Amino acid sequence: MTSAGAHPGSSGSDLSGELRRMALHLETAAVLELRAARAEPQQRAVLRRRAEQRRQEAARLRERLAARGVALPPRARRPTAPSA
């Protein structure tokens, strides 16, 4: 399987496919985080690790797309509010 980044003249369908994959990884990470919040401690760590893997893959896709002028570079993460 080749990535769309391997071909400089990639078609629009390749680009839209990568955008969809990026969105899917981000949505999956959000769902995994929600599940982790309700899980037992041992499972929580696994779910959070999987969520982070999805965010990292989405970031790699975003970087490739941004290099091709298709996506904006990632914005700086906002600091999270401390838990009460």
Backbone as JSON Lines, residues from 0, in Angstrom:
{"i":0,"aa":"M","n":[0.85,-1.16,0.0],"ca":[0.0,0.0,0.0],"c":[0.9,1.23,0.0]}
{"i":1,"aa":"T","n":[0.61,2.2,-0.85],"ca":[1.4,3.42,-0.9],"c":[0.59,4.55,-0.3]}
{"i":2,"aa":"S","n":[1.27,5.51,0.3],"ca":[0.57,6.66,0.85],"c":[0.42,7.71,-0.22]}
{"i":3,"aa":"A","n":[-0.56,8.59,-0.04],"ca":[-0.78,9.65,-1.01],"c":[0.41,10.61,-1.06]}
{"i":4,"aa":"G","n":[1.16,10.69,0.04],"ca":[2.32,11.57,0.09],"c":[3.45,11.11,-0.82]}
{"i":5,"aa":"A","n":[3.39,9.87,-1.27],"ca":[4.45,9.33,-2.11],"c":[4.35,9.85,-3.54]}
{"i":6,"aa":"H","n":[3.21,10.39,-3.92],"ca":[3.0,10.87,-5.28],"c":[2.67,12.35,-5.26]}
{"i":7,"aa":"P","n":[3.56,13.2,-5.78],"ca":[3.33,14.64,-5.74],"c":[2.06,15.06,-6.44]}
{"i":8,"aa":"G","n":[1.63,14.38,-7.46],"ca":[0.43,14.76,-8.19],"c":[-0.79,13.96,-7.77]}
{"i":9,"aa":"S","n":[-0.96,13.72,-6.48],"ca":[-2.07,12.9,-5.99],"c":[-3.4,13.51,-6.37]}
{"i":10,"aa":"S","n":[-4.35,12.64,-6.6],"ca":[-5.69,13.1,-6.98],"c":[-6.44,13.63,-5.77]}
{"i":11,"aa":"G","n":[-7.52,14.33,-6.03],"ca":[-8.36,14.86,-4.97],"c":[-8.95,13.77,-4.1]}
{"i":12,"aa":"S","n":[-9.24,12.61,-4.68],"ca":[-9.8,11.53,-3.88],"c":[-8.79,11.01,-2.87]}
{"i":13,"aa":"D","n":[-7.49,11.0,-3.23],"ca":[-6.45,10.61,-2.27],"c":[-6.42,11.6,-1.11]}
{"i":14,"aa":"L","n":[-6.51,12.88,-1.43],"ca":[-6.47,13.91,-0.4],"c":[-7.69,13.82,0.51]}
{"i":15,"aa":"S","n":[-8.86,13.66,-0.07],"ca":[-10.06,13.58,0.75],"c":[-10.04,12.32,1.6]}
{"i":16,"aa":"G","n":[-9.46,11.25,1.08],"ca":[-9.33,10.02,1.86],"c":[-8.43,10.23,3.06]}
{"i":17,"aa":"E","n":[-7.34,10.96,2.88],"ca":[-6.44,11.23,4.0],"c":[-7.1,12.14,5.02]}
{"i":18,"aa":"L","n":[-7.86,13.11,4.55],"ca":[-8.59,13.99,5.48],"c":[-9.61,13.18,6.29]}
{"i":19,"aa":"R","n":[-10.3,12.27,5.63],"ca":[-11.26,11.41,6.35],"c":[-10.56,10.53,7.36]}
{"i":20,"aa":"R","n":[-9.41,9.98,6.99],"ca":[-8.66,9.13,7.93],"c":[-8.19,9.93,9.13]}
{"i":21,"aa":"M","n":[-7.75,11.16,8.9],"ca":[-7.31,12.02,9.99],"c":[-8.48,12.28,10.95]}
{"i":22,"aa":"A","n":[-9.64,12.62,10.39],"ca":[-10.83,12.87,11.22],"c":[-11.24,11.62,11.98]}
{"i":23,"aa":"L","n":[-11.17,10.47,11.33],"ca":[-11.53,9.22,11.99],"c":[-10.61,8.92,13.17]}
{"i":24,"aa":"H","n":[-9.31,9.15,13.0],"ca":[-8.37,8.94,14.1],"c":[-8.69,9.86,15.27]}
{"i":25,"aa":"L","n":[-9.01,11.12,14.99],"ca":[-9.32,12.07,16.06],"c":[-10.64,11.7,16.77]}
{"i":26,"aa":"E","n":[-11.63,11.3,16.0],"ca":[-12.91,10.9,16.6],"c":[-12.74,9.63,17.44]}
{"i":27,"aa":"T","n":[-11.96,8.69,16.95],"ca":[-11.71,7.45,17.69],"c":[-10.98,7.76,18.99]}
{"i":28,"aa":"A","n":[-10.01,8.68,18.96],"ca":[-9.29,9.06,20.17],"c":[-10.24,9.65,21.2]}
{"i":29,"aa":"A","n":[-11.18,10.46,20.76],"ca":[-12.15,11.06,21.68],"c":[-13.03,9.99,22.33]}
{"i":30,"aa":"V","n":[-13.47,9.03,21.54],"ca":[-14.3,7.94,22.07],"c":[-13.5,7.1,23.07]}
{"i":31,"aa":"L","n":[-12.26,6.8,22.73],"ca":[-11.42,6.02,23.64],"c":[-11.2,6.76,24.96]}
{"i":32,"aa":"E","n":[-11.03,8.07,24.91],"ca":[-10.88,8.85,26.14],"c":[-12.14,8.8,26.99]}
{"i":33,"aa":"L","n":[-13.31,8.88,26.36],"ca":[-14.57,8.77,27.11],"c":[-14.69,7.41,27.78]}
{"i":34,"aa":"R","n":[-14.35,6.37,27.04],"ca":[-14.39,5.02,27.61],"c":[-13.4,4.88,28.75]}
{"i":35,"aa":"A","n":[-12.24,5.49,28.62],"ca":[-11.22,5.42,29.67],"c":[-11.71,6.07,30.96]}
{"i":36,"aa":"A","n":[-12.47,7.14,30.82],"ca":[-12.97,7.84,32.01],"c":[-13.89,6.95,32.84]}
{"i":37,"aa":"R","n":[-14.53,5.96,32.2],"ca":[-15.47,5.09,32.91],"c":[-14.88,3.71,33.21]}
{"i":38,"aa":"A","n":[-13.66,3.48,32.79],"ca":[-13.06,2.14,32.91],"c":[-12.35,1.95,34.24]}
{"i":39,"aa":"E","n":[-12.04,0.71,34.51],"ca":[-11.23,0.36,35.67],"c":[-9.8,0.83,35.41]}
{"i":40,"aa":"P","n":[-9.02,1.07,36.48],"ca":[-7.68,1.65,36.3],"c":[-6.78,0.91,35.31]}
{"i":41,"aa":"Q","n":[-6.78,-0.41,35.34],"ca":[-5.9,-1.15,34.43],"c":[-6.32,-0.96,32.98]}
{"i":42,"aa":"Q","n":[-7.61,-1.0,32.72],"ca":[-8.09,-0.8,31.36],"c":[-7.96,0.66,30.94]}
{"i":43,"aa":"R","n":[-8.09,1.57,31.89],"ca":[-7.99,3.01,31.62],"c":[-6.66,3.33,30.96]}
{"i":44,"aa":"A","n":[-5.58,2.77,31.49],"ca":[-4.25,3.04,30.93],"c":[-4.14,2.57,29.48]}
{"i":45,"aa":"V","n":[-4.7,1.41,29.19],"ca":[-4.66,0.86,27.83],"c":[-5.46,1.75,26.88]}
{"i":46,"aa":"L","n":[-6.65,2.14,27.3],"ca":[-7.52,2.97,26.45],"c":[-6.87,4.33,26.19]}
{"i":47,"aa":"R","n":[-6.25,4.91,27.2],"ca":[-5.6,6.21,27.0],"c":[-4.39,6.09,26.09]}
{"i":48,"aa":"R","n":[-3.65,4.99,26.22],"ca":[-2.51,4.77,25.32],"c":[-2.99,4.63,23.87]}
{"i":49,"aa":"R","n":[-4.08,3.89,23.68],"ca":[-4.62,3.73,22.32],"c":[-5.13,5.07,21.78]}
{"i":50,"aa":"A","n":[-5.74,5.88,22.64],"ca":[-6.21,7.21,22.2],"c":[-5.02,8.07,21.77]}
{"i":51,"aa":"E","n":[-3.94,8.01,22.53],"ca":[-2.75,8.79,22.17],"c":[-2.15,8.32,20.86]}
{"i":52,"aa":"Q","n":[-2.16,7.02,20.61],"ca":[-1.67,6.5,19.33],"c":[-2.5,7.05,18.18]}
{"i":53,"aa":"R","n":[-3.82,7.11,18.36],"ca":[-4.69,7.65,17.3],"c":[-4.39,9.13,17.06]}
{"i":54,"aa":"R","n":[-4.18,9.9,18.14],"ca":[-3.86,11.32,17.98],"c":[-2.52,11.51,17.28]}
{"i":55,"aa":"Q","n":[-1.55,10.66,17.59],"ca":[-0.25,10.76,16.92],"c":[-0.37,10.46,15.43]}
{"i":56,"aa":"E","n":[-1.15,9.45,15.08],"ca":[-1.33,9.13,13.66],"c":[-2.05,10.28,12.95]}
{"i":57,"aa":"A","n":[-3.05,10.87,13.61],"ca":[-3.74,12.02,13.02],"c":[-2.77,13.18,12.83]}
{"i":58,"aa":"A","n":[-1.87,13.38,13.78],"ca":[-0.88,14.45,13.66],"c":[0.06,14.2,12.48]}
{"i":59,"aa":"R","n":[0.46,12.94,12.29],"ca":[1.32,12.62,11.14],"c":[0.59,12.9,9.82]}
{"i":60,"aa":"L","n":[-0.67,12.51,9.75],"ca":[-1.45,12.78,8.54],"c":[-1.59,14.28,8.32]}
{"i":61,"aa":"R","n":[-1.86,15.03,9.39],"ca":[-2.0,16.48,9.28],"c":[-0.71,17.11,8.78]}
{"i":62,"aa":"E","n":[0.43,16.64,9.28],"ca":[1.73,17.18,8.84],"c":[1.93,16.94,7.35]}
{"i":63,"aa":"R","n":[1.61,15.73,6.89],"ca":[1.75,15.43,5.45],"c":[0.82,16.31,4.62]}
{"i":64,"aa":"L","n":[-0.4,16.47,5.08],"ca":[-1.36,17.29,4.34],"c":[-0.95,18.77,4.36]}
{"i":65,"aa":"A","n":[-0.47,19.24,5.51],"ca":[-0.04,20.63,5.61],"c":[1.15,20.9,4.69]}
{"i":66,"aa":"A","n":[2.05,19.93,4.59],"ca":[3.21,20.09,3.7],"c":[2.77,20.22,2.25]}
{"i":67,"aa":"R","n":[1.62,19.65,1.94],"ca":[1.09,19.74,0.57],"c":[0.11,20.89,0.42]}
{"i":68,"aa":"G","n":[-0.07,21.69,1.49],"ca":[-0.94,22.86,1.42],"c":[-2.41,22.54,1.54]}
{"i":69,"aa":"V","n":[-2.75,21.37,2.07],"ca":[-4.15,20.95,2.16],"c":[-4.74,21.19,3.54]}
{"i":70,"aa":"A","n":[-3.94,21.05,4.58],"ca":[-4.44,21.21,5.95],"c":[-3.6,22.25,6.67]}
{"i":71,"aa":"L","n":[-4.2,22.87,7.64],"ca":[-3.47,23.82,8.47],"c":[-2.55,23.05,9.41]}
{"i":72,"aa":"P","n":[-1.44,23.65,9.79],"ca":[-0.59,22.98,10.78],"c":[-1.34,22.91,12.1]}
{"i":73,"aa":"P","n":[-0.98,22.0,12.97],"ca":[-1.7,21.87,14.24],"c":[-1.57,23.12,15.08]}
{"i":74,"aa":"R","n":[-2.66,23.46,15.77],"ca":[-2.62,24.61,16.65],"c":[-2.02,24.18,17.98]}
{"i":75,"aa":"A","n":[-1.53,25.15,18.71],"ca":[-0.95,24.83,20.02],"c":[-2.05,24.31,20.92]}
{"i":76,"aa":"R","n":[-1.73,23.29,21.69],"ca":[-2.72,22.74,22.62],"c":[-3.0,23.73,23.73]}
{"i":77,"aa":"R","n":[-4.28,23.85,24.06],"ca":[-4.66,24.68,25.19],"c":[-4.36,23.92,26.47]}
{"i":78,"aa":"P","n":[-3.91,24.64,27.5],"ca":[-3.69,23.95,28.76],"c":[-5.04,23.47,29.3]}
{"i":79,"aa":"T","n":[-5.06,22.29,29.86],"ca":[-6.29,21.76,30.41],"c":[-6.5,22.28,31.82]}
{"i":80,"aa":"A","n":[-7.75,22.46,32.19],"ca":[-8.07,22.94,33.53],"c":[-7.76,21.84,34.53]}
{"i":81,"aa":"P","n":[-7.25,22.23,35.69],"ca":[-6.95,21.22,36.7],"c":[-8.23,20.55,37.18]}
{"i":82,"aa":"S","n":[-8.13,19.27,37.46],"ca":[-9.29,18.51,37.95],"c":[-9.57,18.88,39.39]}
{"i":83,"aa":"A","n":[-10.83,18.9,39.71],"ca":[-11.21,19.23,41.11],"c":[-11.17,18.01,41.99]}
